[in-house]
Amino acid sequence: MAFYIGAALGGFSGRGSEFMEEKRDEAAKMVDASVKAWMETGLPEARKRKEMRRSQKKIAETLKNSYKLTNDQIGVILSQNKGQEVLDHFNKMQQYSPELLKKVGYKSSDVVSFAPSYEESGYTIDQILDSVMGKVNTGMSMSDALQDVTGKEPESGLAKIFSPNRSKLIEERMKAYKTTFGGDLLDEVRALAMDDITYEKSPFAGQIKLTDPFASAKAEQTLQGKLTGAFTSTSANKELVNWGNQITGGTAGLTASGEILYTPQIASRGIDVANIAQNVLAKYRKKLSRDKFTADEVSQMKAEIVGWAKENEIYEGGVQKEKGGKKDNAAGKVNLSASDANKQITNLTDAIKAGTIKLKSIDEQEKIIQQIADLILRSGQAKNQEEAERTATSLIIASRVKTNEPAKKESPPITSQNIVEGSFGSGA
């Protein structure tokens, strides 16, 4: 059979035309789908960035024109996203007269400080905004961008020979979109949709300090009021050691001045208590930058010592009032005989009768009640904390009423019934 070259070439030509049309359609669909995705994701981001830049520029101009901050001070503020916070601070300070602010040495320019070796960047406000917001990378060609999205590599071999220029087809299709939306917008939404933004290292290094001198002075005055008669480091340490010995099984006794002092029954435990008290105190001294502590702060320290004792399984009871009046106490271990507990309680109540322990305030009364309640709990003479406190309160009341009843040779176990019957004195 004869072979007709003309017919063959005609066939190739027809098929080639169809092939070109298929490739053109494929490129068009690829461009359409990508542009749609970019617009849906990138366009809202473009609007958001535009509004953010407008807002940040307005803040920058207000800081510069109204409060006389330098460009680098503004750069520090914006790079730390503190623009609105600084403006709010300045607005708050306007409640004070200029004369009063001058009197206390307040200056708006002091809100941002630099190290002595700092060198000015020379940035304009617009350059500051560019640095803060990052550079949108719009330089990529659309064909390369589409290849990043689709992951398709250029064709090779015979397919490349017979295929049309794919990049050219893409660029041709993009012309229609660029005419409609503008080339710059398409480049921007493409970069934003792909998060193609470069952030440079901030050239601004400074510290922001927003201080209201009048609020600070008032707070300091309030603190000094709280610290009047507060714990010193020495007295706080003594209180913490005594507390630590109390909750770890120490024995109650009286000092010459009538203070209740707990001594450890185990020497090594006393050393551990002294160490933890010293460590907790050092921690708070560093945290608060002072050597005086309020009663609330000492209570917080005591709570940490309770946690330490429980963690080391040496917690044996004790009463610690927490914020709001809540008490941290369990009956604890029964580690004290009723006889020993009652002897310690009798020593305390006798000291109250003799006036050696003076209960002039509610806090002093509450403290001795809790100490007696602790002894009652540890000796198993009460079912719960409430019962122990009730019995302790009755004992305190009885000890403050004069009685001619002869002293008992032995102290019977303590119960609410004993109090009523007068075992520990009258007036219960």
VOPAGU-2260 file (C-alpha; in pm, 1 decimal, decimal comma):
REM VOPAGU-2260
SITE   aa  ch    i         X         Y         Z
SITE  MET   A    0       0,0       0,0       0,0
SITE  ALA   A    1     135,6     342,3     -95,4
SITE  PHE   A    2     232,1     591,6     174,2
SITE  TYR   A    3     118,2     949,5     114,2
SITE  ILE   A    4     339,7    1201,7     287,4
SITE  GLY   A    5      93,5    1486,3     240,0
SITE  ALA   A    6    -182,8    1297,1     410,5
SITE  ALA   A    7      47,8    1204,7     698,2
SITE  LEU   A    8     159,0    1562,8     746,6
SITE  GLY   A    9    -199,7    1675,5     734,5
SITE  GLY   A   10    -289,3    1427,4    1006,8
SITE  PHE   A   11      -3,3    1541,6    1225,6
SITE  SER   A   12    -103,0    1901,3    1170,1
SITE  GLY   A   13    -461,0    1837,9    1277,1
SITE  ARG   A   14    -360,2    1641,1    1580,8
SITE  GLY   A   15     -97,5    1899,0    1671,3
SITE  SER   A   16    -356,9    2170,9    1663,8
SITE  GLU   A   17    -580,1    1969,7    1895,4
SITE  PHE   A   18    -282,7    1903,9    2125,3
SITE  MET   A   19    -201,9    2275,4    2140,2
SITE  GLU   A   20    -562,0    2353,7    2226,6
SITE  GLU   A   21    -560,9    2093,9    2503,9
SITE  LYS   A   22    -244,7    2241,7    2655,3
SITE  ARG   A   23    -388,4    2591,4    2631,9
SITE  ASP   A   24    -704,0    2478,2    2813,3
SITE  GLU   A   25    -496,6    2300,6    3075,7
SITE  ALA   A   26    -290,8    2613,3    3139,0
SITE  ALA   A   27    -604,7    2827,0    3157,6
SITE  LYS   A   28    -766,7    2597,9    3416,9
SITE  MET   A   29    -447,4    2592,0    3621,2
SITE  VAL   A   30    -423,2    2970,3    3621,1
SITE  ASP   A   31    -793,8    3013,7    3698,6
SITE  ALA   A   32    -785,1    2774,7    3994,0
SITE  SER   A   33    -466,7    2927,8    4137,0
SITE  VAL   A   34    -579,7    3287,6    4101,1
SITE  LYS   A   35    -910,4    3200,6    4266,8
SITE  ALA   A   36    -729,3    3041,9    4562,2
SITE  TRP   A   37    -491,7    3337,3    4592,7
SITE  MET   A   38    -773,6    3589,1    4586,1
SITE  GLU   A   39    -981,9    3402,2    4843,8
SITE  THR   A   40    -690,2    3372,2    5087,1
SITE  GLY   A   41    -461,9    3662,1    5002,4
SITE  LEU   A   42    -712,0    3940,6    4944,7
SITE  PRO   A   43    -846,4    3943,2    5305,8
SITE  GLU   A   44    -487,2    3936,2    5428,9
SITE  ALA   A   45    -401,2    4230,8    5203,3
SITE  ARG   A   46    -691,6    4431,0    5344,6
SITE  LYS   A   47    -588,8    4338,9    5700,6
SITE  ARG   A   48    -228,1    4445,0    5642,4
SITE  LYS   A   49    -338,3    4771,3    5485,8
SITE  GLU   A   50    -557,0    4853,3    5787,0
SITE  MET   A   51    -283,3    4747,4    6029,1
SITE  ARG   A   52     -25,7    4965,1    5856,2
SITE  ARG   A   53    -264,9    5261,2    5857,7
SITE  SER   A   54    -332,4    5210,3    6229,9
SITE  GLN   A   55      36,1    5166,7    6318,6
SITE  LYS   A   56     132,5    5473,1    6118,4
SITE  LYS   A   57    -128,6    5680,8    6299,4
SITE  ILE   A   58       8,5    5562,6    6635,3
SITE  ALA   A   59     364,8    5637,2    6524,0
SITE  GLU   A   60     275,7    5988,8    6413,4
SITE  THR   A   61      93,6    6056,7    6742,7
SITE  LEU   A   62     394,9    5935,3    6944,2
SITE  LYS   A   63     626,3    6152,4    6735,6
SITE  ASN   A   64     420,0    6471,6    6710,9
SITE  SER   A   65     231,0    6476,0    7042,1
SITE  TYR   A   66     482,7    6312,5    7277,2
SITE  LYS   A   67     809,1    6399,8    7099,7
SITE  LEU   A   68     948,5    6047,2    7086,0
SITE  THR   A   69    1235,6    5975,0    6849,5
SITE  ASN   A   70    1200,1    5744,0    6551,2
SITE  ASP   A   71    1406,0    5474,0    6721,3
SITE  GLN   A   72    1193,1    5496,8    7036,3
SITE  ILE   A   73     888,4    5450,2    6815,4
SITE  GLY   A   74    1064,6    5157,8    6645,8
SITE  VAL   A   75    1115,6    4987,9    6983,8
SITE  ILE   A   76     749,7    5039,0    7076,0
SITE  LEU   A   77     607,0    4912,7    6745,4
SITE  SER   A   78     848,5    4619,5    6717,0
SITE  GLN   A   79     726,8    4500,3    7059,0
SITE  ASN   A   80     362,9    4556,5    6959,2
SITE  LYS   A   81     317,0    4806,2    7244,2
SITE  GLY   A   82     188,1    5103,9    7045,4
SITE  GLN   A   83    -164,1    5116,9    7187,1
SITE  GLU   A   84     -42,8    5032,8    7536,5
SITE  VAL   A   85     198,9    5327,1    7533,3
SITE  LEU   A   86     -72,2    5561,9    7404,4
SITE  ASP   A   87    -307,2    5442,8    7680,7
SITE  HIS   A   88     -33,3    5516,4    7934,0
SITE  PHE   A   89      14,0    5869,7    7801,2
SITE  ASN   A   90    -362,0    5929,3    7804,0
SITE  LYS   A   91    -374,1    5815,8    8165,1
SITE  MET   A   92     -94,9    6053,9    8261,1
SITE  GLN   A   93    -292,8    6347,9    8121,6
SITE  GLN   A   94    -509,3    6337,4    8434,7
SITE  TYR   A   95    -217,6    6505,3    8612,8
SITE  SER   A   96    -125,5    6867,2    8549,3
SITE  PRO   A   97     200,2    6947,0    8361,8
SITE  GLU   A   98     324,2    7127,2    8674,3
SITE  LEU   A   99     269,0    6818,5    8890,2
SITE  LEU   A  100     436,9    6590,2    8636,6
SITE  LYS   A  101     733,6    6825,3    8619,5
SITE  LYS   A  102     754,0    6832,3    8997,4
SITE  VAL   A  103     796,6    6453,5    9017,6
SITE  GLY   A  104    1038,2    6453,0    8722,3
SITE  TYR   A  105     811,2    6266,8    8481,1
SITE  LYS   A  106     897,1    6295,3    8109,5
SITE  SER   A  107     723,5    6113,3    7823,2
SITE  SER   A  108    1058,4    6052,2    7656,1
SITE  ASP   A  109    1160,9    5831,9    7950,1
SITE  VAL   A  110     922,7    5551,3    7849,8
SITE  VAL   A  111    1189,0    5405,2    7618,0
SITE  SER   A  112    1553,4    5388,1    7717,1
SITE  PHE   A  113    1862,8    5265,1    7533,3
SITE  ALA   A  114    2198,2    5129,6    7638,8
SITE  PRO   A  115    2478,3    5391,7    7637,6
SITE  SER   A  116    2640,0    5218,2    7339,2
SITE  TYR   A  117    2322,4    5222,1    7127,7
SITE  GLU   A  118    2349,1    5387,5    6785,9
SITE  GLU   A  119    2052,8    5544,4    6606,7
SITE  SER   A  120    1926,1    5342,3    6310,2
SITE  GLY   A  121    1837,1    5642,1    6092,8
SITE  TYR   A  122    1508,0    5478,3    5990,5
SITE  THR   A  123    1212,6    5686,9    5873,2
SITE  ILE   A  124     861,6    5606,0    5998,9
SITE  ASP   A  125     782,4    5421,2    5674,9
SITE  GLN   A  126    1100,6    5217,5    5703,0
SITE  ILE   A  127    1009,3    5133,7    6060,9
SITE  LEU   A  128     669,4    5008,5    5944,2
SITE  ASP   A  129     833,7    4803,9    5667,3
SITE  SER   A  130    1064,7    4646,1    5924,6
SITE  VAL   A  131     784,3    4570,4    6169,0
SITE  MET   A  132     535,5    4435,0    5915,3
SITE  GLY   A  133     784,1    4242,4    5701,0
SITE  LYS   A  134     852,4    4253,4    5328,0
SITE  VAL   A  135     599,5    4086,9    5097,6
SITE  ASN   A  136     798,6    3901,2    4832,3
SITE  THR   A  137     632,1    3991,2    4501,4
SITE  GLY   A  138     922,0    3924,4    4264,1
SITE  MET   A  139     839,9    3562,9    4166,3
SITE  SER   A  140     712,5    3508,6    3811,9
SITE  MET   A  141     361,4    3371,3    3781,1
SITE  SER   A  142     479,6    3059,2    3598,8
SITE  ASP   A  143     723,1    2980,9    3882,8
SITE  ALA   A  144     453,0    3055,3    4139,3
SITE  LEU   A  145     211,1    2819,4    3965,4
SITE  GLN   A  146     476,7    2551,7    3950,2
SITE  ASP   A  147     523,5    2594,0    4329,5
SITE  VAL   A  148     151,1    2545,7    4376,4
SITE  THR   A  149      96,0    2258,3    4132,5
SITE  GLY   A  150     428,8    2087,1    4174,9
SITE  LYS   A  151     443,5    2013,3    3799,3
SITE  GLU   A  152     787,6    2001,3    3643,2
SITE  PRO   A  153     856,2    2119,0    3284,6
SITE  GLU   A  154     804,8    1845,1    3027,0
SITE  SER   A  155    1102,2    1671,9    2866,0
SITE  GLY   A  156    1183,6    1443,1    2572,9
SITE  LEU   A  157     943,4    1413,6    2279,5
SITE  ALA   A  158     662,8    1568,6    2485,5
SITE  LYS   A  159     873,9    1881,5    2518,6
SITE  ILE   A  160     936,7    1890,4    2144,6
SITE  PHE   A  161     570,7    1877,1    2054,3
SITE  SER   A  162     436,4    2071,3    2355,5
SITE  PRO   A  163     378,2    2446,5    2339,6
SITE  ASN   A  164     577,7    2674,5    2571,6
SITE  ARG   A  165     396,3    2617,7    2901,3
SITE  SER   A  166     531,3    2931,0    3071,4
SITE  LYS   A  167     425,5    3138,5    2773,7
SITE  LEU   A  168      70,5    2998,5    2788,9
SITE  ILE   A  169      52,7    3077,7    3161,5
SITE  GLU   A  170     176,2    3432,4    3113,7
SITE  GLU   A  171     -72,1    3484,2    2829,5
SITE  ARG   A  172    -357,0    3374,2    3053,4
SITE  MET   A  173    -233,8    3597,9    3334,5
SITE  LYS   A  174    -254,0    3906,1    3113,3
SITE  ALA   A  175    -631,4    3894,6    3132,6
SITE  TYR   A  176    -622,3    3884,6    3512,6
SITE  LYS   A  177    -359,8    4157,2    3534,8
SITE  THR   A  178    -577,1    4377,2    3314,7
SITE  THR   A  179    -874,7    4316,6    3544,6
SITE  PHE   A  180    -709,1    4331,1    3890,7
SITE  GLY   A  181    -373,6    4494,0    3828,1
SITE  GLY   A  182     -38,9    4318,1    3827,1
SITE  ASP   A  183      77,6    4452,7    4164,6
SITE  LEU   A  184    -234,3    4330,1    4341,9
SITE  LEU   A  185    -201,7    3980,7    4195,2
SITE  ASP   A  186     162,3    3961,7    4302,2
SITE  GLU   A  187      72,0    4076,2    4654,5
SITE  VAL   A  188    -223,6    3842,0    4708,9
SITE  ARG   A  189     -18,8    3551,5    4572,9
SITE  ALA   A  190     263,2    3622,9    4822,7
SITE  LEU   A  191      22,8    3673,1    5113,8
SITE  ALA   A  192    -173,1    3358,2    5030,3
SITE  MET   A  193     152,1    3161,0    5033,7
SITE  ASP   A  194     281,8    3348,9    5342,6
SITE  ASP   A  195     580,2    3461,1    5138,5
SITE  ILE   A  196     692,3    3738,4    5376,7
SITE  THR   A  197    1044,2    3812,0    5497,6
SITE  TYR   A  198    1102,5    3963,7    5841,6
SITE  GLU   A  199    1437,0    4122,8    5913,1
SITE  LYS   A  200    1602,4    4122,2    6251,6
SITE  SER   A  201    1478,1    4426,5    6439,9
SITE  PRO   A  202    1738,1    4705,5    6441,1
SITE  PHE   A  203    1577,8    4857,3    6750,9
SITE  ALA   A  204    1701,7    4753,2    7094,3
SITE  GLY   A  205    1554,6    4940,3    7388,8
SITE  GLN   A  206    1352,8    4893,8    7706,3
SITE  ILE   A  207     996,4    5013,9    7760,7
SITE  LYS   A  208     899,0    5128,1    8108,2
SITE  LEU   A  209     546,3    5254,4    8170,7
SITE  THR   A  210     539,8    5388,2    8525,4
SITE  ASP   A  211     280,7    5608,4    8692,3
SITE  PRO   A  212     490,3    5783,9    8959,7
SITE  PHE   A  213     183,5    5872,4    9165,5
SITE  ALA   A  214      39,9    5519,0    9159,9
SITE  SER   A  215     385,6    5383,0    9247,8
SITE  ALA   A  216     418,9    5624,8    9537,8
SITE  LYS   A  217      74,1    5532,0    9664,9
SITE  ALA   A  218     153,4    5160,9    9638,2
SITE  GLU   A  219     481,4    5214,0    9821,7
SITE  GLN   A  220     299,8    5408,8   10093,3
SITE  THR   A  221      43,2    5130,0   10129,2
SITE  LEU   A  222     318,0    4870,7   10146,0
SITE  GLN   A  223     508,0    5067,4   10408,5
SITE  GLY   A  224     187,9    5083,4   10610,1
SITE  LYS   A  225     154,0    4706,9   10589,9
SITE  LEU   A  226     519,4    4666,1   10680,3
SITE  THR   A  227     487,3    4873,5   10997,0
SITE  GLY   A  228     547,0    4621,4   11272,2
SITE  ALA   A  229     593,0    4348,6   11011,6
SITE  PHE   A  230     834,6    4057,5   11023,1
SITE  THR   A  231    1203,0    4128,2   10976,8
SITE  SER   A  232    1422,3    3859,9   10820,4
SITE  THR   A  233    1527,6    3750,5   11167,7
SITE  SER   A  234    1178,2    3736,6   11316,7
SITE  ALA   A  235    1037,8    3572,7   11001,9
SITE  ASN   A  236    1304,5    3303,0   11015,7
SITE  LYS   A  237    1227,1    3240,9   11382,9
SITE  GLU   A  238     855,4    3215,0   11302,5
SITE  LEU   A  239     916,0    2974,9   11013,5
SITE  VAL   A  240    1146,0    2747,7   11213,7
SITE  ASN   A  241     896,4    2736,3   11499,6
SITE  TRP   A  242     618,0    2658,3   11252,3
SITE  GLY   A  243     825,6    2389,2   11083,0
SITE  ASN   A  244     902,7    2222,6   11415,3
SITE  GLN   A  245     535,0    2240,5   11513,8
SITE  ILE   A  246     404,7    2064,5   11200,5
SITE  THR   A  247     676,1    1799,1   11205,4
SITE  GLY   A  248     612,9    1670,2   11555,2
SITE  GLY   A  249     797,6    1918,1   11777,0
SITE  THR   A  250     722,0    1957,4   12147,4
SITE  ALA   A  251     561,7    2280,4   12272,1
SITE  GLY   A  252     726,9    2475,2   12550,2
SITE  LEU   A  253     745,7    2829,8   12685,5
SITE  THR   A  254    1026,4    3081,2   12666,3
SITE  ALA   A  255    1108,0    3312,4   12955,2
SITE  SER   A  256     901,0    3584,2   12789,3
SITE  GLY   A  257     598,6    3356,3   12760,4
SITE  GLU   A  258     627,5    3276,2   12389,7
SITE  ILE   A  259     531,2    2927,1   12274,9
SITE  LEU   A  260     832,4    2754,3   12127,4
SITE  TYR   A  261     839,3    2416,2   11953,7
SITE  THR   A  262    1154,6    2208,6   11975,0
SITE  PRO   A  263    1220,0    1913,2   11743,7
SITE  GLN   A  264    1197,2    1565,5   11893,3
SITE  ILE   A  265    1444,2    1440,0   11628,5
SITE  ALA   A  266    1764,6    1643,6   11596,0
SITE  SER   A  267    1814,2    1575,2   11223,1
SITE  ARG   A  268    1457,0    1683,4   11153,8
SITE  GLY   A  269    1522,7    2011,3   11332,8
SITE  ILE   A  270    1821,4    2071,1   11102,0
SITE  ASP   A  271    1605,8    2001,1   10795,5
SITE  VAL   A  272    1340,9    2242,7   10921,2
SITE  ALA   A  273    1601,1    2514,9   10977,6
SITE  ASN   A  274    1735,9    2464,8   10623,8
SITE  ILE   A  275    1398,0    2477,1   10450,5
SITE  ALA   A  276    1299,3    2785,8   10651,4
SITE  GLN   A  277    1620,6    2958,8   10544,7
SITE  ASN   A  278    1572,3    2861,1   10178,0
SITE  VAL   A  279    1208,7    2975,4   10164,2
SITE  LEU   A  280    1298,5    3304,3   10331,0
SITE  ALA   A  281    1585,0    3362,9   10086,3
SITE  LYS   A  282    1350,4    3294,7    9796,4
SITE  TYR   A  283    1099,9    3556,7    9913,6
SITE  ARG   A  284    1372,2    3806,8    9996,8
SITE  LYS   A  285    1497,6    3783,4    9638,0
SITE  LYS   A  286    1147,4    3782,4    9487,8
SITE  LEU   A  287    1029,0    4090,5    9683,2
SITE  SER   A  288    1365,8    4272,4    9698,2
SITE  ARG   A  289    1323,4    4360,0   10064,8
SITE  ASP   A  290    1395,5    4230,9   10414,4
SITE  LYS   A  291    1056,1    4294,4   10571,0
SITE  PHE   A  292     747,9    4079,1   10519,9
SITE  THR   A  293     377,8    4116,4   10585,0
SITE  ALA   A  294     179,3    3859,0   10781,0
SITE  ASP   A  295      22,1    3736,8   10454,7
SITE  GLU   A  296     364,6    3683,9   10300,3
SITE  VAL   A  297     484,0    3487,2   10602,2
SITE  SER   A  298     166,9    3276,6   10576,2
SITE  GLN   A  299     258,7    3199,9   10214,3
SITE  MET   A  300     603,8    3091,7   10330,4
SITE  LYS   A  301     447,0    2867,0   10593,6
SITE  ALA   A  302     229,8    2707,6   10326,7
SITE  GLU   A  303     545,0    2621,4   10129,3
SITE  ILE   A  304     693,9    2458,0   10437,7
SITE  VAL   A  305     373,9    2254,5   10479,0
SITE  GLY   A  306     412,1    2138,2   10118,9
SITE  TRP   A  307     774,4    2044,0   10183,4
SITE  ALA   A  308     679,9    1848,6   10499,1
SITE  LYS   A  309     403,7    1659,6   10319,6
SITE  GLU   A  310     627,4    1583,1   10023,1
SITE  ASN   A  311     887,8    1436,5   10258,8
SITE  GLU   A  312     618,8    1251,5   10458,7
SITE  ILE   A  313     705,4    1419,2   10787,9
SITE  TYR   A  314     391,9    1631,8   10819,1
SITE  GLU   A  315     222,7    1553,6   11149,7
SITE  GLY   A  316     -49,3    1812,3   11171,8
SITE  GLY   A  317     -68,0    2180,0   11239,3
SITE  VAL   A  318    -304,7    2459,9   11158,0
SITE  GLN   A  319    -225,8    2717,4   10895,3
SITE  LYS   A  320    -485,7    2977,1   10813,3
SITE  GLU   A  321    -493,8    3047,9   10444,2
SITE  LYS   A  322    -641,8    3337,6   10250,5
SITE  GLY   A  323   -1015,5    3360,2   10301,5
SITE  GLY   A  324   -1002,9    3183,5   10637,4
SITE  LYS   A  325    -965,6    2834,8   10490,9
SITE  LYS   A  326    -756,3    2607,4   10712,3
SITE  ASP   A  327    -500,9    2361,3   10588,3
SITE  ASN   A  328    -522,5    2084,4   10841,7
SITE  ALA   A  329    -591,2    1718,4   10867,1
SITE  ALA   A  330    -610,9    1532,7   11193,7
SITE  GLY   A  331    -259,9    1419,9   11110,6
SITE  LYS   A  332     -86,5    1124,8   11266,1
SITE  VAL   A  333    -159,2    1035,6   11628,2
SITE  ASN   A  334     200,5    1072,0   11738,5
SITE  LEU   A  335     159,1    1213,5   12088,8
SITE  SER   A  336      19,0    1047,8   12398,2
SITE  ALA   A  337    -280,4    1205,6   12569,1
SITE  SER   A  338     -77,3    1246,9   12888,0
SITE  ASP   A  339     207,0    1433,9   12715,4
SITE  ALA   A  340     -36,4    1649,4   12518,1
SITE  ASN   A  341    -233,1    1736,1   12829,9
SITE  LYS   A  342      83,3    1832,4   13017,4
SITE  GLN   A  343     177,2    2072,6   12736,7
SITE  ILE   A  344    -176,8    2210,2   12726,9
SITE  THR   A  345    -176,8    2256,5   13105,5
SITE  ASN   A  346     153,3    2447,2   13081,9
SITE  LEU   A  347      -5,9    2677,8   12826,5
SITE  THR   A  348    -329,3    2733,2   13019,7
SITE  ASP   A  349    -138,8    2786,6   13346,1
SITE  ALA   A  350      71,7    3051,5   13170,8
SITE  ILE   A  351    -248,4    3221,8   13056,4
SITE  LYS   A  352    -384,3    3216,3   13412,1
SITE  ALA   A  353     -58,1    3358,7   13547,1
SITE  GLY   A  354     -55,1    3629,0   13283,3
SITE  THR   A  355     271,9    3509,4   13135,0
SITE  ILE   A  356      93,7    3461,0   12802,7
SITE  LYS   A  357    -110,2    3770,7   12731,7
SITE  LEU   A  358    -402,6    3742,4   12491,0
SITE  LYS   A  359    -460,0    4106,5   12408,9
SITE  SER   A  360    -570,2    4066,2   12048,1
SITE  ILE   A  361    -789,5    3834,6   11843,7
SITE  ASP   A  362    -483,0    3716,2   11651,6
SITE  GLU   A  363    -305,0    3619,0   11974,1
SITE  GLN   A  364    -610,6    3431,0   12098,5
SITE  GLU   A  365    -654,1    3256,9   11764,2
SITE  LYS   A  366    -289,7    3151,1   11761,1
SITE  ILE   A  367    -301,6    2986,8   12104,1
SITE  ILE   A  368    -634,0    2818,7   12020,7
SITE  GLN   A  369    -483,0    2666,4   11708,5
SITE  GLN   A  370    -174,9    2546,8   11895,9
SITE  ILE   A  371    -383,6    2375,3   12161,3
SITE  ALA   A  372    -612,7    2229,8   11894,3
SITE  ASP   A  373    -305,3    2086,3   11723,9
SITE  LEU   A  374    -197,4    1909,5   12044,3
SITE  ILE   A  375    -550,1    1769,8   12088,1
SITE  LEU   A  376    -553,7    1638,3   11731,6
SITE  ARG   A  377    -207,2    1488,0   11747,4
SITE  SER   A  378    -296,7    1301,2   12063,8
SITE  GLY   A  379    -615,4    1163,6   11909,3
SITE  GLN   A  380    -844,6    1336,9   12158,0
SITE  ALA   A  381   -1071,6    1486,8   11891,0
SITE  LYS   A  382   -1236,3    1336,1   11586,6
SITE  ASN   A  383   -1180,2    1634,9   11362,6
SITE  GLN   A  384   -1046,8    1988,1   11344,4
SITE  GLU   A  385   -1376,5    2151,7   11439,6
SITE  GLU   A  386   -1407,7    1948,9   11758,8
SITE  ALA   A  387   -1044,1    2017,7   11850,1
SITE  GLU   A  388   -1090,5    2392,5   11806,4
SITE  ARG   A  389   -1411,5    2389,7   12009,4
SITE  THR   A  390   -1237,1    2209,8   12296,0
SITE  ALA   A  391    -935,6    2440,7   12272,7
SITE  THR   A  392   -1160,2    2747,6   12285,2
SITE  SER   A  393   -1332,9    2612,9   12596,8
SITE  LEU   A  394    -994,0    2555,8   12761,1
SITE  ILE   A  395    -887,9    2913,2   12689,2
SITE  ILE   A  396   -1213,8    3046,4   12834,7
SITE  ALA   A  397   -1169,3    2828,4   13144,8
SITE  SER   A  398    -810,2    2940,4   13193,6
SITE  ARG   A  399    -912,9    3307,2   13198,7
SITE  VAL   A  400   -1167,0    3255,5   13482,4
SITE  LYS   A  401   -1031,5    3258,5   13839,1
SITE  THR   A  402   -1090,2    2938,9   14034,6
SITE  ASN   A  403   -1006,8    2807,5   14383,5
SITE  GLU   A  404   -1029,6    2444,6   14277,8
SITE  PRO   A  405    -722,3    2242,2   14387,5
SITE  ALA   A  406    -488,4    2141,1   14109,2
SITE  LYS   A  407    -530,4    1785,9   13983,0
SITE  LYS   A  408    -240,1    1546,3   14027,9
SITE  GLU   A  409    -293,6    1393,6   13686,3
SITE  SER   A  410    -441,3    1544,4   13376,6
SITE  PRO   A  411    -733,1    1334,3   13245,6
SITE  PRO   A  412    -794,5    1298,1   12871,8
SITE  ILE   A  413    -948,3    1611,5   12723,0
SITE  THR   A  414   -1304,5    1599,1   12593,7
SITE  SER   A  415   -1585,4    1848,8   12560,4
SITE  GLN   A  416   -1757,8    1663,7   12848,5
SITE  ASN   A  417   -1454,2    1715,2   13074,7
SITE  ILE   A  418   -1468,4    2085,2   13003,6
SITE  VAL   A  419   -1835,0    2099,4   13101,0
SITE  GLU   A  420   -1770,3    1901,9   13419,6
SITE  GLY   A  421   -1481,9    2129,6   13515,0
SITE  SER   A  422   -1184,1    1894,5   13481,1
SITE  PHE   A  423    -973,4    2181,5   13349,6
SITE  GLY   A  424   -1131,4    2460,9   13549,4
SITE  SER   A  425   -1465,1    2630,3   13583,4
SITE  GLY   A  426   -1645,8    2860,7   13344,6
SITE  ALA   A  427   -1642,3    2624,7   13046,9
